Amino acid sequence: MGFSLAKASAQLGAEVTIIYSLVKETIEKKGVRKIPVTSAEEMLNKSLKYFRKCDVLIMAAAVSDYKAVLQF
């Protein structure tokens, strides 16, 4: 869904930044910046970085990472 929203926005003339992980989809459109990430934490950090500079934010990801907490 995120790539479809990015493509449609770019077709309407928007400057788009898409932050994504683990997808087979690709997008090759002028005005689209692609930011690949490998974890939910990295996606959060990149989103916070680029969110400060945007006029509109559309979030369409269902992201989760699990980290074990070691207790002794």
N, C-alpha and C positions, 0 to 999 in steps of 0.2 A: 504494500500500500504506500509506503514511504517513497519508493521510486516513482510510482504513478503520480503522486502528488508533486514530486520534484519536477517530473517531465512536464506536467500540465502547467505548473507555475512558470517554468522556463519558456514554454511556448507562448505564454501570455506576457513575456518580457521581464519577468522578475530575475534578479540576481540570486541564485540559489546556492546554498551550502547544504550538502547532505552528509550526515554522519551515520555510518552504517557498519554492520558486522555480519559476517557469515551469510552472505546472500550470493546467489548465482546471477542475479539481475545486474545489468550494467546500464550506464547512462552516458551518452556521448553527445552532449548539447553545449553550445556556446553559453557561457554565463553560469555554468554549474560547477561548483567546487566540490570535489569528492574527498571526504575524510574517512578512511577506513580505520576501524578500531578493533581490538581483540577482547575487550572485557567491559562489563557494565561500569566499572570504576573509570576506565578510560573514556567511555562514552559520556559519562557525567562530566568529567573534566573538560573534554572538548566542547560539550554543549554549553557549559558555563562560560568558556572562553568566547565562543562565537555568539552566544545569546546577548551578550553586552553590546554587540554591534548591529543587531538586527531590528527591523521594524515589525516583523511578524514571525512568530515561532509556531510551527506545526510539529507536534510530536506524535509519531505513529508506531513506536517500537514497544514490543513486549520483552523487556530485558530483565534477566536475573542471573546472578552469579552466586554461588554458594562457597563460602570459605569456612573451613573448619576452625573452631576455637579450641585450642589445646588447654586443658586444665589439669594441673597436677596436684 
